[in-house]
Amino acid sequence: MNFVKRCFLSPFIKSLTKSNENMETDVVEISMRKKNPAQNGEEKQATTKTANLFHKMLCNFKFYSSFEINDTTGETLSQNEMMEKHYEKVLQLQSAIFKHFRDEMPTFPLQNIQSIDKREILNEEFDKLSDSQLNSVAASLQPPIQIDNRELLIEVLISIHERMQSHLQLINTLPLYPTEETIWDEDIVPTEFYNGETCLALPKLNLQFLTLHDYLLRNFHLFRLESTYEIRQDIEDSVSRMKPWQNDATITNDKNEQPQQQCIFGGWSRMAQPITNFTIVEVAKANIGESHPSRVRADVTLVLNTRGDIKKEWENLRK
């Protein structure tokens, strides 16, 4: 039995199946019963939330299905070993296509691996084959794959042969501070009203750790989410103290000729002030081997119309 499935994914698959059944039940009930528009909106929102949670859990399933570990011995694989394993799979696919279907895909077996192991390119190449040819290619692989559904077979072949980003690269691409998409996502950062009736797409600490890297990775993600929860609490507390409301009068911005409604703050918060102006002044080029800018500088203008002790705290802020 696959080591990853035995140690981690068995209880996880049960949770996925339960979520999928609940989602299908919601869809059937919505289609069979007549409801007023308000109820339809609530049901649609609940179904969308369930689908988003299922998608996040499915991403976790995909992450651990390609974990950097030997499925037989349970030993940790280095990044070079994972790359060699990936190259062997793609070379096997190229050999099978060159042997049987070189006329239908003449350039695919001759190209270098880095230029063909992307999802879009693999999907485009597999679409050139008929159902029988696709089944012949899948049957010639080791281990052979036998699936009757064409779309499912193409998806399985792509998932096996596409290039997966290493865990170290994924960690390096994470932002230092939580984004809006993460900080308000209740599937991974629950609110204080969470009652524990539904599952969350969080790393589990009560399951066997595959490697030391897996132990550190789960704790790292949980620590980031805990910090995100504290940041969200600070934001909610500051916003409630600021008492924002929208002014009915419209103003005209110099950069935008269209009139805009103005946001007025009726209260105040100790370390929260409205931004008067924000301008990005520099975006440096990315370093070699990186996809993000090496440096971004911006000017932020605030009006510190507060007490002297609070103003002093703002002036003492550093990096």
Contacts in CASP RR format, 6 or more apart in sequence:
PFRMAT RR
TARGET T0000
AUTHOR 0000-0000-0000
METHOD contacts of the structure
MODEL  1
MNFVKRCFLSPFIKSLTKSNENMETDVVEISMRKKNPAQNGEEKQATTKT
ANLFHKMLCNFKFYSSFEINDTTGETLSQNEMMEKHYEKVLQLQSAIFKH
FRDEMPTFPLQNIQSIDKREILNEEFDKLSDSQLNSVAASLQPPIQIDNR
ELLIEVLISIHERMQSHLQLINTLPLYPTEETIWDEDIVPTEFYNGETCL
ALPKLNLQFLTLHDYLLRNFHLFRLESTYEIRQDIEDSVSRMKPWQNDAT
ITNDKNEQPQQQCIFGGWSRMAQPITNFTIVEVAKANIGESHPSRVRADV
TLVLNTRGDIKKEWENLRK
2 71 0 8 1.000
3 69 0 8 1.000
3 70 0 8 1.000
3 71 0 8 1.000
3 72 0 8 1.000
3 74 0 8 1.000
3 210 0 8 1.000
4 64 0 8 1.000
4 65 0 8 1.000
4 67 0 8 1.000
4 69 0 8 1.000
4 71 0 8 1.000
4 210 0 8 1.000
5 13 0 8 1.000
5 65 0 8 1.000
7 207 0 8 1.000
7 208 0 8 1.000
7 210 0 8 1.000
8 64 0 8 1.000
8 204 0 8 1.000
8 207 0 8 1.000
8 208 0 8 1.000
8 210 0 8 1.000
9 61 0 8 1.000
9 64 0 8 1.000
9 65 0 8 1.000
11 207 0 8 1.000
12 57 0 8 1.000
12 60 0 8 1.000
12 61 0 8 1.000
12 64 0 8 1.000
12 204 0 8 1.000
13 61 0 8 1.000
15 57 0 8 1.000
15 199 0 8 1.000
16 54 0 8 1.000
16 57 0 8 1.000
16 58 0 8 1.000
16 61 0 8 1.000
18 199 0 8 1.000
19 50 0 8 1.000
19 53 0 8 1.000
19 54 0 8 1.000
19 57 0 8 1.000
19 199 0 8 1.000
20 54 0 8 1.000
22 50 0 8 1.000
23 47 0 8 1.000
23 50 0 8 1.000
23 51 0 8 1.000
23 54 0 8 1.000
26 43 0 8 1.000
26 46 0 8 1.000
26 47 0 8 1.000
26 50 0 8 1.000
27 47 0 8 1.000
29 43 0 8 1.000
30 40 0 8 1.000
30 43 0 8 1.000
30 44 0 8 1.000
30 47 0 8 1.000
35 43 0 8 1.000
49 187 0 8 1.000
52 187 0 8 1.000
53 187 0 8 1.000
53 198 0 8 1.000
53 199 0 8 1.000
53 200 0 8 1.000
53 201 0 8 1.000
56 187 0 8 1.000
56 188 0 8 1.000
56 201 0 8 1.000
57 199 0 8 1.000
57 201 0 8 1.000
59 201 0 8 1.000
60 201 0 8 1.000
60 203 0 8 1.000
62 159 0 8 1.000
64 210 0 8 1.000
66 164 0 8 1.000
67 210 0 8 1.000
67 214 0 8 1.000
68 76 0 8 1.000
68 77 0 8 1.000
68 78 0 8 1.000
68 79 0 8 1.000
68 82 0 8 1.000
68 166 0 8 1.000
68 167 0 8 1.000
68 211 0 8 1.000
68 213 0 8 1.000
69 75 0 8 1.000
69 76 0 8 1.000
69 77 0 8 1.000
69 210 0 8 1.000
69 211 0 8 1.000
70 76 0 8 1.000
70 77 0 8 1.000
74 210 0 8 1.000
76 211 0 8 1.000
76 212 0 8 1.000
76 213 0 8 1.000
77 85 0 8 1.000
79 166 0 8 1.000
79 168 0 8 1.000
82 164 0 8 1.000
82 166 0 8 1.000
86 113 0 8 1.000
86 117 0 8 1.000
86 163 0 8 1.000
86 164 0 8 1.000
87 113 0 8 1.000
89 160 0 8 1.000
89 161 0 8 1.000
90 113 0 8 1.000
90 116 0 8 1.000
90 117 0 8 1.000
90 161 0 8 1.000
91 113 0 8 1.000
92 141 0 8 1.000
92 142 0 8 1.000
93 137 0 8 1.000
93 141 0 8 1.000
93 157 0 8 1.000
93 161 0 8 1.000
94 108 0 8 1.000
94 109 0 8 1.000
95 109 0 8 1.000
96 137 0 8 1.000
96 140 0 8 1.000
96 141 0 8 1.000
97 105 0 8 1.000
97 108 0 8 1.000
97 109 0 8 1.000
97 137 0 8 1.000
98 109 0 8 1.000
99 140 0 8 1.000
100 133 0 8 1.000
100 136 0 8 1.000
100 137 0 8 1.000
100 140 0 8 1.000
101 129 0 8 1.000
101 133 0 8 1.000
101 136 0 8 1.000
101 137 0 8 1.000
102 109 0 8 1.000
104 128 0 8 1.000
104 129 0 8 1.000
104 133 0 8 1.000
105 125 0 8 1.000
105 128 0 8 1.000
105 129 0 8 1.000
108 116 0 8 1.000
108 125 0 8 1.000
114 163 0 8 1.000
115 121 0 8 1.000
116 122 0 8 1.000
116 125 0 8 1.000
117 161 0 8 1.000
117 162 0 8 1.000
117 163 0 8 1.000
118 162 0 8 1.000
118 163 0 8 1.000
119 158 0 8 1.000
119 162 0 8 1.000
122 157 0 8 1.000
122 158 0 8 1.000
122 161 0 8 1.000
122 162 0 8 1.000
123 154 0 8 1.000
123 158 0 8 1.000
126 134 0 8 1.000
126 154 0 8 1.000
126 157 0 8 1.000
126 158 0 8 1.000
127 154 0 8 1.000
129 137 0 8 1.000
131 150 0 8 1.000
134 150 0 8 1.000
134 153 0 8 1.000
134 154 0 8 1.000
134 157 0 8 1.000
135 146 0 8 1.000
135 153 0 8 1.000
137 157 0 8 1.000
138 144 0 8 1.000
138 145 0 8 1.000
138 146 0 8 1.000
138 147 0 8 1.000
138 153 0 8 1.000
138 156 0 8 1.000
138 157 0 8 1.000
139 145 0 8 1.000
139 146 0 8 1.000
145 153 0 8 1.000
145 156 0 8 1.000
145 157 0 8 1.000
147 153 0 8 1.000
147 156 0 8 1.000
167 213 0 8 1.000
167 217 0 8 1.000
171 217 0 8 1.000
171 220 0 8 1.000
173 291 0 8 1.000
173 292 0 8 1.000
174 224 0 8 1.000
177 231 0 8 1.000
178 224 0 8 1.000
178 227 0 8 1.000
178 228 0 8 1.000
178 231 0 8 1.000
178 232 0 8 1.000
182 188 0 8 1.000
182 189 0 8 1.000
182 228 0 8 1.000
183 189 0 8 1.000
183 228 0 8 1.000
183 231 0 8 1.000
183 232 0 8 1.000
183 235 0 8 1.000
184 232 0 8 1.000
186 194 0 8 1.000
187 200 0 8 1.000
187 201 0 8 1.000
188 200 0 8 1.000
188 201 0 8 1.000
188 202 0 8 1.000
188 225 0 8 1.000
189 225 0 8 1.000
189 228 0 8 1.000
189 229 0 8 1.000
189 232 0 8 1.000
190 200 0 8 1.000
202 221 0 8 1.000
202 222 0 8 1.000
202 225 0 8 1.000
203 217 0 8 1.000
203 218 0 8 1.000
203 221 0 8 1.000
203 222 0 8 1.000
204 218 0 8 1.000
205 218 0 8 1.000
205 219 0 8 1.000
205 222 0 8 1.000
209 215 0 8 1.000
209 218 0 8 1.000
237 269 0 8 1.000
238 269 0 8 1.000
238 271 0 8 1.000
238 272 0 8 1.000
239 272 0 8 1.000
241 267 0 8 1.000
241 268 0 8 1.000
241 269 0 8 1.000
241 272 0 8 1.000
242 265 0 8 1.000
242 266 0 8 1.000
242 267 0 8 1.000
242 268 0 8 1.000
242 269 0 8 1.000
242 272 0 8 1.000
243 265 0 8 1.000
243 266 0 8 1.000
243 267 0 8 1.000
244 263 0 8 1.000
244 264 0 8 1.000
244 265 0 8 1.000
244 266 0 8 1.000
245 263 0 8 1.000
245 264 0 8 1.000
245 266 0 8 1.000
246 261 0 8 1.000
246 262 0 8 1.000
246 263 0 8 1.000
246 264 0 8 1.000
247 261 0 8 1.000
247 262 0 8 1.000
247 263 0 8 1.000
247 264 0 8 1.000
248 261 0 8 1.000
249 261 0 8 1.000
249 262 0 8 1.000
250 259 0 8 1.000
250 260 0 8 1.000
250 261 0 8 1.000
250 262 0 8 1.000
251 259 0 8 1.000
251 260 0 8 1.000
251 261 0 8 1.000
251 262 0 8 1.000
252 258 0 8 1.000
252 259 0 8 1.000
252 260 0 8 1.000
253 260 0 8 1.000
263 274 0 8 1.000
265 274 0 8 1.000
268 306 0 8 1.000
270 310 0 8 1.000
271 310 0 8 1.000
271 313 0 8 1.000
271 314 0 8 1.000
273 302 0 8 1.000
273 303 0 8 1.000
273 304 0 8 1.000
273 306 0 8 1.000
273 314 0 8 1.000
274 302 0 8 1.000
274 303 0 8 1.000
275 300 0 8 1.000
275 301 0 8 1.000
275 302 0 8 1.000
276 301 0 8 1.000
276 302 0 8 1.000
276 303 0 8 1.000
277 299 0 8 1.000
277 300 0 8 1.000
277 301 0 8 1.000
278 298 0 8 1.000
278 299 0 8 1.000
278 300 0 8 1.000
278 301 0 8 1.000
279 298 0 8 1.000
279 299 0 8 1.000
280 296 0 8 1.000
280 297 0 8 1.000
280 298 0 8 1.000
281 297 0 8 1.000
281 298 0 8 1.000
281 299 0 8 1.000
282 295 0 8 1.000
282 296 0 8 1.000
282 297 0 8 1.000
283 293 0 8 1.000
283 295 0 8 1.000
283 296 0 8 1.000
284 293 0 8 1.000
284 294 0 8 1.000
284 295 0 8 1.000
284 296 0 8 1.000
285 293 0 8 1.000
285 294 0 8 1.000
286 292 0 8 1.000
286 293 0 8 1.000
286 294 0 8 1.000
287 294 0 8 1.000
302 314 0 8 1.000
304 310 0 8 1.000
304 311 0 8 1.000
304 314 0 8 1.000
304 315 0 8 1.000
306 314 0 8 1.000
END
